[in-house]
């Protein structure tokens, strides 16, 4: 990649470039075209830097912190899970810095898709956009199913039990007759109804939920600190060993376990890039979007580290063994830690916070997906129906309704939680391409005004590319196969539909 980018006079590079230019798949959307789109945009600019930061925090803090901590502690890092969160956070920082520089240049909806379109070319932009659809759509469906699980647990605490056929998808239902995950279906429709009313109202609702979520996390940190047993932190980095479960063996603990733990908990960080999808509705996008991206990531990383320290201090990491003394502890580790400490009321508070908190994650996921569709539709790569903005609410109403309908139906009738790793694949793929694209743009157009510049860009970009690629390779084989098939379908759609309908292609013809 480095040779192809920086030594363009090589014969192979020239040959490939000329061939692709002939095919018109490397055409780049000019910066002036982005500026024209911003001037013509009918989206309402109502988001300040703290509302944008709340969107980032709302997307990041979700079920991951209340679930993945137990898995990461037992299967990977032990008490050193805090170090795993630091490593995962650093991996995100590299991408966040690159996102921030792009946002200061191209403050438009579309996120990494728009950035690639303005630097590398249309085919790469399409592939990234297709990958982002995978990230946000799959993420929305997974969150909807997860919310259903938390909602059912909350009802059980009040003695209410919904029948299995109303809370289980057909593939997972063990009974006879019709079944669907009704709570997952309804929560998507509820979120869509909020988003259609306007971004400002949605942002206010998100702000309130984020305050609740952060308060719950702070409650876990402060209240849990009184029940820490320092012996549970010894040794802080357990000796490397192998865990055997269901006839499978994998390495755990030690330095290897810390790194594998970072890959395992990466899903907990998915979502900070959603801030960049809202640039078209930011009041001062060139300054506020970079601020919100970095601020939300730093806030959440700090909270994650503290929660992991408290959790592994309250319970020994070996107690999260699903075959051990507390088999259910790994499913809801934070709430379970308080139950063992004799503080069941605290577990109820955490369950309520997780149930309400996942609503904001779903809200930001769907909002981000609709804005990516909006950007791709404006460029002619997908049908124009996705770029219609309601003049009253200032939101892509039709876009949201179509998207919400698809997500609701799939979440209700598909065991989508089995494909959660695909969300991480789409995210890591986008992160990698943004690190490449920002480097290319710095070399090709150094004269562009950048209100935020990545320090030591070559080092940051290379680190981001290597770490995110490494994490992508370490995802499950099933996730890699499904994601590869999704990208292949995307390429077929591009050459069969999008390439000939591209606005750049039509403008050139005219």
For each residue, the residues with C-beta under 8 A, 3 or more apart:
1: 4 5 436 465
2: 5 6
3: 6 7 10 13
4: 1 7 8 10 13 16
5: 1 2 8 436 439 440 443
6: 2 3 443
7: 3 4 10 13
8: 4 5 13 14 17
9: 13 14
10: 3 4 7 13 14
11: 14 15
12: 15 16
13: 3 4 7 8 9 10 16 17
14: 8 9 10 11 17 18
15: 11 12 18 19
16: 4 12 13 19 20
17: 8 13 14 20 21 26
18: 14 15 21 22
19: 15 16 22 23
20: 16 17 23 25 26 121 123
21: 17 18 24 26 27
22: 18 19
23: 19 20 26
24: 21 27 122 499 505 508
25: 20 121 122 123 499
26: 17 20 21 23 120 121 122 123
27: 21 24 121 122 502 504 505 508
28: 117 118 119 120 121 122
29: 33 34 117 118 122 125 379 504
30: 33 34 118
31: 34 35 105 106 118 445 448
32: 35 36
33: 29 30 36 37
34: 29 30 31 37 38 106 108 114 118
35: 31 32 38 39
36: 32 33 39 40
37: 33 34 40 41 108 378
38: 34 35 41 107 108 280
39: 35 36
40: 36 37
41: 37 38 108 280
42: 389 391 394
43: 109 199 280 281 389 394 395
44: 198 199 200 281 394
45: 280 281 282 283
46: 51 199 200 203 281 283 394
47: 51 52 55 199 203 278 281 282 283 288
48: 51 52 282 283 284 288
49: 52 53 284 287 288 291 292 295
50: 53 54 292
51: 46 47 48 54 55 203 207
52: 47 48 49 55 56 275 278 282 288 289 291 292
53: 49 50 56 57 275 291 292 295 296 299
54: 50 51 57 58 203 206 207 210 296
55: 47 51 52 58 59 203 206 274 275 278 292 296 364 367
56: 52 53 59 60 271 272 274 275 292 293 295 296 297 300
57: 53 54 60 61 210 213 214 296 299 300
58: 54 55 61 206 209 210 213 271 360 361 363 364
59: 55 56 62 270 271 272 274 275 296 360 361 364 365 368
60: 56 57 268 269 270 271 272 296 297 300
61: 57 58 64 65 210 213 214 217 300 303 357 361
62: 59 65 143 146 268 271 357 358 361
63: 66 67 143 146 147 150 354 357 358 361
64: 61 67 68 265 267 268 269 270
65: 61 62 68 69 217 268 303 304 307 334
66: 63 69 332 333 334 335 350 354
67: 63 64 70 71 331 332 333
68: 64 65 71 72 264 265 267 268
69: 65 66 72 73 81 265 307 308 311 333 334
70: 67 73 74 311 320 329 330 331 332 333 336
71: 67 68 74 75 76 264 265 320 330
72: 68 69 75 76 77 81 84 261 264 265 308
73: 69 70 76 77 78 79 81 308 311 312 317 320 333
74: 70 71 78 317 318 320 321 330
75: 71 72 243 250 252 261 264
76: 71 72 73 81 84 252 253 257 258 260 261 264
77: 72 73 80 81 83 84 237 252 253 257 258 260 261
78: 73 74 81 235 236 237 238 252 253 257 312 317
79: 73 82 232 233 235 236 237 238 309 312 313 317
80: 77 83 84 236 237 238 253 257 258 261
81: 69 72 73 76 77 78 84 85 261 265 308 312 317
82: 79 85 86 305 308 309 312
83: 77 80 86 87 237 258
84: 72 76 77 80 81 87 88 258 259 261 262 264 265 308
85: 81 82 88 89 262 265 268 301 304 305 308
86: 82 83 89 90 301 305
87: 83 84 90 91 258 259 262
88: 84 85 91 92 262 263 265 266 268 269
89: 85 86 92 93 269 297 301 304 305
90: 86 87 93 94 467
91: 87 88 94 95 262 266 464 467 468 471
92: 88 89 95 96 269 272 297 301 431
93: 89 90 96 97 294 297
94: 90 91 97 98 431 435 460 461 463 464 467 468
95: 91 92 98 99 273 431 434 435 464 468
96: 92 93 99 100 272 293 294 297
97: 93 94 100 101 294 454 455 460
98: 94 95 101 102 434 435 437 438 454 460 461 464
99: 95 96 102 103 111 112 115 273 276 290 293 434
100: 96 97 103 104 289 290 293 294 452 454
101: 97 98 104 105 290 438 442 450 452 453 454 457
102: 98 99 105 106 115 276 434 437 438 441
103: 99 100 106 107 276 279 285 286 289 290 293 452
104: 100 101 107 286 287 289 290 450 451 452 453
105: 31 101 102 118 286 441 448 449 450
106: 31 34 102 103 114 115 118 279
107: 38 103 104 279 280 282 285 286 289
108: 34 37 38 41 114 279 280 375
109: 43 114 277 278 279 280 281 371 372 374 375
110: 113 114 115 117 129 277 371 372 374 375 376
111: 99 114 115 132 273 274 276 277 368 371 372 375 430
112: 99 115 116 128 132 273 276 430 431 433 434 437
113: 110 116 117 125 126 128 129 132 372 375 376
114: 34 106 108 109 110 111 117 118 125 375
115: 99 102 106 110 111 112 118 119 434 437 438
116: 112 113 119 120 121 124 125 128 433 434 437
117: 28 29 110 113 114 120 121 122 125 379
118: 28 29 30 31 34 105 106 114 115 441
119: 28 115 116 437 438 440 441 444
120: 26 28 116 117 124 125 433 436 437 440
121: 20 25 26 27 28 116 117 124 125
122: 24 25 26 27 28 29 117 125 126 381 499 502 504
123: 20 25 26 126 127 494
124: 116 120 121 127 128 433 437
125: 29 113 114 116 117 120 121 122 128 129
126: 113 122 123 129 130 381 490 494 498
127: 123 124 130 131 433 487 490 491 494
128: 112 113 116 124 125 131 132 429 430 433
129: 110 113 125 126 132 133 372 375 376 381
130: 126 127 133 134 486 487 490 493 494
131: 127 128 134 135 425 426 429 430 486 487 490
132: 111 112 113 128 129 135 136 369 372 426 430
133: 129 130 136 137 369 372 373 426
134: 130 131 137 138 422 423 425 426 483 486
135: 131 132 138 139 270 423 425 426 427 430
136: 132 133 139 140 274 365 366 368 369 372 426
137: 133 134 140 141 369 403 406 407
138: 134 135 141 142 416 419 420 422 423 426
139: 135 136 142 143 270 271 365 423
140: 136 137 143 144 188 362 365 366 369 407 411
141: 137 138 144 145 407 410 411 414 416
142: 138 139 145 146 416 417 419 420 423
143: 62 63 139 140 146 147 358 361 362 365
144: 140 141 147 148 184 185 187 188 362 407 408 411 416
145: 141 142 148 149 169 181 184 411 416 417
146: 62 63 142 143 149 150 358 417
147: 63 143 144 150 151 183 184 187 355 358 359 362
148: 144 145 151 152 167 181 183 184 187
149: 145 146 152 153
150: 63 146 147 153 154 351 354 355 358
151: 147 148 154 155 183 187 355
152: 148 149 155 156 162 167 183
153: 149 150 156 157 332 351 355
154: 150 151 157 158 351 352 355
155: 151 152 158 160 161 162
156: 152 153 159 160 161
157: 153 154 348 351
158: 154 155
159: 156
160: 155 156
161: 155 156
162: 152 155 166 167 182 183
163: 166 167
164: 167 168 173 174 175 179
165: 168 173 175 177 178 179 180
166: 162 163 179 180 181 182 183
167: 148 152 162 163 164 181 182 183
168: 164 165 172 173 179 180 181
169: 145 172 173 179 180 181 412 413 414 415 416
170: 173 178 179 180 413
171: 414 415
172: 168 169 415
173: 164 165 168 169 170 179
174: 164
175: 164 165 179
176:
177: 165
178: 165 170
179: 164 165 166 168 169 170 173 175
180: 165 166 168 169 170 185 412 413
181: 145 148 166 167 168 169 184 185 411 412 413
182: 162 166 167 185 186 412
183: 147 148 151 152 162 166 167 186 187
184: 144 145 147 148 181 187 188 408 411 412
185: 144 180 181 182 188 189 408 409 411 412
186: 182 183 189 190
187: 144 147 148 151 183 184 190 191 359 362
188: 140 144 184 185 191 192 362 366 404 407 408 411
189: 185 186 192 193 404 408
190: 186 187 193 194 359
191: 187 188 194 195 359 362 363 366 404
192: 188 189 195 196 366 400 401 403 404 408
193: 189 190 196 197
194: 190 191 197 201 202 205 363
195: 191 192 199 202 363 366 367 370 395 400
196: 192 193 390 393 395 397 400 401
197: 193 194 201 202 393 395
198: 44 201 202 393 394 395
199: 43 44 46 47 195 202 203 278 281 367 394 395
200: 44 46 203 204
201: 194 197 198 204 205
202: 194 195 197 198 199 205 206 363 367
203: 46 47 51 54 55 199 200 206 207
204: 200 201 207 208
205: 194 201 202 208 209 360 363
206: 54 55 58 202 203 209 210 360 363 364
207: 51 54 203 204 210 211
208: 204 205 211 212
209: 58 205 206 212 213 356 357 359 360 363
210: 54 57 58 61 206 207 213 214 360
211: 207 208 214 215
212: 208 209 215 216 353 356 357
213: 57 58 61 209 210 216 217 353 356 357 360
214: 57 61 210 211 217 218 303
215: 211 212 218 219 353
216: 212 213 219 220 349 350 353 354 357
217: 61 65 213 214 220 221 303 307
218: 214 215 221 222 303
219: 215 216 222 223 346 349 350 353
220: 216 217 223 224 307 310 311 334 350
221: 217 218 224 225 303 306 307 310
222: 218 219 225
223: 219 220 226 227 338 343 346
224: 220 221 227 228 310 311 313 314 337 338
225: 221 222 228 310 313
226: 223
227: 223 224 313 314 337 338 341 343
228: 224 225 232 310 313 314
229: 232 313 314
230: 233 234 313
231: 234
232: 79 228 229 312 313 314 315 316 317
233: 79 230 236 312 313
234: 230 231
235: 78 79 238 239
236: 78 79 80 233
237: 77 78 79 80 83 253 254 255 258
238: 78 79 80 235 241 253 254 257 317
239: 235 253 254
240: 251 252 253 254 255 256 257
241: 238 251 252 253 254
242: 249 250 251 252
243: 75 249 250 252
244: 247 248 249
245: 248 323
246:
247: 244
248: 244 245
249: 242 243 244
250: 75 242 243 260
251: 240 241 242 254 256 257 260
252: 75 76 77 78 240 241 242 243 256 257 260
253: 76 77 78 80 237 238 239 240 241 256 257
254: 237 238 239 240 241 251 257 258
255: 237 240 258 259
256: 240 251 252 253 259 260
257: 76 77 78 80 238 240 251 252 253 254 260 261
258: 76 77 80 83 84 87 237 254 255 261 262
259: 84 87 255 256 262 263
260: 76 77 250 251 252 256 257 263 264 474
261: 72 75 76 77 80 81 84 257 258 264 265
262: 84 85 87 88 91 258 259 265 266 471
263: 88 259 260 266 470 471 474 475
264: 68 71 72 75 76 84 260 261
265: 64 68 69 71 72 81 84 85 88 261 262 268 269
266: 88 91 262 263 269 270 424 428 471
267: 64 68 270 420 421 423 424
268: 60 62 64 65 68 85 88 265 304
269: 60 64 88 89 92 265 266 272 297 300 301
270: 59 60 64 135 139 266 267 423 424 427
271: 56 58 59 60 62 139 274 361 364 365
272: 56 59 60 92 96 269 275 293 296 297 300
273: 95 99 111 112 276 277 293 368 427 430 431
274: 55 56 59 111 136 271 277 278 364 365 367 368
275: 52 53 55 56 59 272 278 289 292 293 296
276: 99 102 103 111 112 273 279 289 293
277: 109 110 111 273 274 367 368 371 372
278: 47 52 55 109 199 274 275 281 282 289 367 368 371
279: 103 106 107 108 109 276 282 285 289
280: 38 41 43 45 107 108 109 285 371 374
281: 43 44 45 46 47 109 199 278 394
282: 45 47 48 52 107 278 279 285 288 289
283: 45 46 47 48 288
284: 48 49 287 288
285: 103 107 279 280 282 288 289
286: 103 104 105 107 289 290 451 452
287: 49 104 284 290 291 451 452
288: 47 48 49 52 282 283 284 285 291 292
289: 52 100 103 104 107 275 276 278 279 282 285 286 292 293
290: 99 100 101 103 104 286 287 293 294 451 452
291: 49 52 53 287 288 294 295
292: 49 50 52 53 55 56 275 288 289 295 296
293: 56 96 99 100 103 272 273 275 276 289 290 296 297
294: 93 96 97 100 290 291 297 298
295: 49 53 56 291 292 298 299
296: 53 54 55 56 57 59 60 272 275 292 293 299 300
297: 56 60 89 92 93 96 269 272 293 294 300 301
298: 294 295 301 302
299: 53 57 295 296 302 303
300: 56 57 60 61 269 272 296 297 303 304
301: 85 86 89 92 269 297 298 304 305
302: 298 299 305 306
303: 61 65 214 217 218 221 299 300 306 307
304: 65 85 89 268 300 301 307 308
305: 82 85 86 89 301 302 308 309
306: 221 302 303 309 310
307: 65 69 217 220 221 303 304 310 311 334
308: 69 72 73 81 82 84 85 304 305 311 312
309: 79 82 305 306 312 313
310: 220 221 224 225 228 306 307 313 314
311: 69 70 73 220 224 307 308 314 315 333 334 337
312: 73 78 79 81 82 232 233 308 309 315 316 317
313: 79 224 225 227 228 229 230 232 233 309 310
314: 224 227 228 229 232 310 311 337 338 340 341
315: 232 311 312 319 320 329 333 336 337 340
316: 232 312 319
317: 73 74 78 79 81 232 238 312 320
318: 74 321 324
319: 315 316 324 325 326 329
320: 70 71 73 74 315 317 324 326 329 330 333
321: 74 318 324 325 326 327 330
322: 327 330
323: 245 327
324: 318 319 320 321 327
325: 319 321
326: 319 320 321 329 336 340
327: 321 322 323 324 330
328: 331 332 336
329: 70 315 319 320 326 332 333 336 337 340
330: 70 71 74 320 321 322 327 333
331: 67 70 328 336
332: 66 67 70 153 328 329 335 336 347 351
333: 66 67 69 70 73 311 315 320 329 330 336 337
334: 65 66 69 220 307 311 337 338 350
335: 66 332 338 339 346 347 350 351
336: 70 315 326 328 329 331 332 333 339 340 347
337: 224 227 311 314 315 329 333 334 340 341
338: 223 224 227 314 334 335 341 343 344 346 347 350
339: 335 336 342 343 344 347
340: 314 315 326 329 336 337
341: 227 314 337 338 346
342: 339
343: 223 227 338 339 346 347
344: 338 339 347 348
345: 348 349
346: 219 223 335 338 341 343 349 350
347: 332 335 336 338 339 343 344 350 351
348: 157 344 345 351 352
349: 216 219 345 346 352 353
350: 66 216 219 220 334 335 338 346 347 353 354
351: 150 153 154 157 332 335 347 348 354 355
352: 154 348 349 355 356
353: 212 213 215 216 219 349 350 356 357
354: 63 66 150 216 350 351 357 358
355: 147 150 151 153 154 351 352 358 359
356: 209 212 213 352 353 359 360
357: 61 62 63 209 212 213 216 353 354 360 361
358: 62 63 143 146 147 150 354 355 361 362
359: 147 187 190 191 209 355 356 362 363
360: 58 59 205 206 209 210 213 356 357 363 364
361: 58 59 61 62 63 143 271 357 358 364 365
362: 140 143 144 147 187 188 191 358 359 365 366
363: 58 191 194 195 202 205 206 209 359 360 366 367
364: 55 58 59 206 271 274 360 361 367 368
365: 59 136 139 140 143 271 274 361 362 368 369
366: 136 140 188 191 192 195 362 363 369 370 400 403 404 407
367: 55 195 199 202 274 277 278 363 364 370 371
368: 59 111 136 273 274 277 278 364 365 371 372
369: 132 133 136 137 140 365 366 372 373 403
370: 195 366 367 373 374 386 395 396 399 400 403
371: 109 110 111 277 278 280 367 368 374 375 396
372: 109 110 111 113 129 132 133 136 277 368 369 375 376
373: 133 369 370 376 377 382 386 396 399 403
374: 109 110 280 370 371 377 378 386 387 389 396 399
375: 108 109 110 111 113 114 129 371 372 378 379
376: 110 113 129 372 373 379 381 382 386
377: 373 374 380 381 382 383 384 385 386 387 399
378: 37 374 375 387 503
379: 29 117 375 376 502 503 504
380: 377 384 498 501 502 503 504 505 506
381: 122 126 129 376 377 494 498 501 502
382: 373 376 377 386 498
383: 377 386
384: 377 380 387 388
385: 377 388 398 399 402
386: 370 373 374 376 377 382 383 396 398 399 402
387: 374 377 378 384 396 399
388: 384 385 396 397 398 399
389: 42 43 374 394 395 396 397
390: 196 393 394 395 396 397
391: 42 394
392:
393: 196 197 198 390 397
394: 42 43 44 46 198 199 281 389 390 391
395: 43 195 196 197 198 199 370 389 390 400
396: 370 371 373 374 386 387 388 389 390 399 400
397: 196 388 389 390 393 400 401
398: 385 386 388 401 402
399: 370 373 374 377 385 386 387 388 396 402 403
400: 192 195 196 366 370 395 396 397 403 404
401: 192 196 397 398 404 405
402: 385 386 398 399 405 406
403: 137 192 366 369 370 373 399 400 406 407
404: 188 189 191 192 366 400 401 407 408
405: 401 402 408 409
406: 137 402 403 409 410
407: 137 140 141 144 188 366 403 404 410 411
408: 144 184 185 188 189 192 404 405 411 412
409: 185 405 406 412 413
410: 141 406 407 413 414 416
411: 140 141 144 145 181 184 185 188 407 408 414 416
412: 169 180 181 182 184 185 408 409
413: 169 170 180 181 409 410
414: 141 169 171 410 411
415: 169 171 172 418
416: 138 141 142 144 145 169 410 411 419 420
417: 142 145 146 420
418: 415 478
419: 138 142 416 422 423 478 479 482
420: 138 142 267 416 417 423 424
421: 267 424 425 475 476 478 479
422: 134 138 419 425 426 479 482 483 486
423: 134 135 138 139 142 267 270 419 420 426 427
424: 266 267 270 420 421 427 428 471 472 475 479
425: 131 134 135 421 422 428 429 472 475 479 480 483
426: 131 132 133 134 135 136 138 422 423 429 430 483
427: 135 270 273 423 424 430 431
428: 266 424 425 431 432 468 469 471 472 475
429: 128 131 425 426 432 433 472 483
430: 111 112 128 131 132 135 273 426 427 433 434
431: 92 94 95 112 273 427 428 434 435 464 468
432: 428 429 435 436 464 465 468 469 472
433: 112 116 120 124 127 128 429 430 436 437
434: 95 98 99 102 112 115 116 430 431 437 438 464
435: 94 95 98 431 432 438 439 460 461 462 464 465 468
436: 1 5 120 432 433 439 440 461 465
437: 98 102 112 115 116 119 120 124 433 434 440 441
438: 98 101 102 115 119 434 435 441 442 454 457 461
439: 5 435 436 442 443 457 458 461
440: 5 119 120 436 437 443 444
441: 102 105 118 119 437 438 444 445 448
442: 101 438 439 445 446 457
443: 5 6 439 440 446
444: 119 440 441
445: 31 441 442 448
446: 442 443
447:
448: 31 105 441 445
449: 105
450: 101 104 105 453
451: 104 286 287 290
452: 100 101 103 104 286 287 290
453: 101 104 450 457
454: 97 98 100 101 438 457 460 461
455: 97 460
456: 459 460
457: 101 438 439 442 453 454 460 461
458: 439 461 462
459: 456 462 463
460: 94 97 98 435 454 455 456 457 463 464
461: 94 98 435 436 438 439 454 457 458 464 465
462: 435 458 459 465 466
463: 94 459 460 466 467
464: 91 94 95 98 431 432 434 435 460 461 467 468
465: 1 432 435 436 461 462 468 469
466: 462 463 469 470
467: 90 91 94 463 464 470 471
468: 91 94 95 428 431 432 435 464 465 471 472
469: 428 432 465 466 472 473
470: 263 466 467 473 474
471: 91 262 263 266 424 428 467 468 474 475
472: 424 425 428 429 432 468 469 475 480
473: 469 470
474: 260 263 470 471
475: 263 421 424 425 428 471 472 479 480
476: 421 479 480
477: 480 481
478: 418 419 421 481 482
479: 419 421 422 424 425 475 476 482 483
480: 425 472 475 476 477 483 484
481: 477 478 484 485
482: 419 422 478 479 485 486
483: 134 422 425 426 429 479 480 486 487
484: 480 481 487 488
485: 481 482 488 489
486: 130 131 134 422 482 483 489 490
487: 127 130 131 483 484 490 491
488: 484 485 491 492
489: 485 486 492 493
490: 126 127 130 131 486 487 493 494
491: 127 487 488 494 495
492: 488 489 495 496
493: 130 489 490 496 497 498
494: 123 126 127 130 381 490 491 497 498 499
495: 491 492 498 499
496: 492 493
497: 493 494 500 501
498: 126 380 381 382 493 494 495 501 502
499: 24 25 122 494 495 502 505
500: 497 505
501: 380 381 497 498 505 506
502: 27 122 379 380 381 498 499 505 506
503: 378 379 380 506 507
504: 27 29 122 379 380 507 508
505: 24 27 380 499 500 501 502 508 509
506: 380 501 502 503 509 510
507: 503 504 510
508: 24 27 504 505
509: 505 506
510: 506 507
